[in-house]
Amino acid sequence: MAEDLEAFDSKREQKQNAEMEKVKQFLTEEEVKSEYYMEMTVTLQSAQAKRIFRRTFDHIQTQMTAATLLTRKFGLRELSDENVAKITESIKQLSTEMNRDMEQANHLIDDVGLKIAAITDDSVDLNIKITCPEGMAFMNLIRQLDNLTMKLKTLWMAGEIALSHSEDRVHAWQVRIFKTADAIRALGQQAYIAADKKKDSDQKKAEAKRAAYKQRQNNSTKKAAAV
């Protein structure tokens, strides 16, 4: 069963990678890429946060760019505004709800007077590039989960909460973040398809316009020759 699930995840990841490469190539061809970025170092401690980052972050920023900037370049401004609102609201909602768990954990830590916190030798420092505000918001969501995970580990080790509570809450948040990432990925794919169709339509209109102009020129030449 585990092997079947692993194979499914692998195929799913391969499909997503292929889709993302198409979008990335299209963005490059259309020069929809900001020359500006923010570089920052992020430390992640929990396996869950590291897994989410590894599987989603680069892809998400590419899809966010397609959903918000690519649509705008092709005159699909309403779709661009709609996608910005959807992405921003979905991340904000998760962050707000996760913050409630964080507040509960902080209150419990304060109530029992815990002065030490769980740490790990497996933390990693990541140098990342933020290319859009939505990317920054998603990165902050990953960091928020990482922080919550370590607080719940601390409370579990101190015997204040059950292992099931610690693991189940973190797993539930991980699943919700992956679902949000999938929804954003879908918006990016839809935007890519819409932009590609608009590009094709614009090219056909331009070709028809050139053909009509050429026909008028030919007609003018024939009239002049007849005179």
Disulfide bonds with the S-S distance in Angstrom:
none
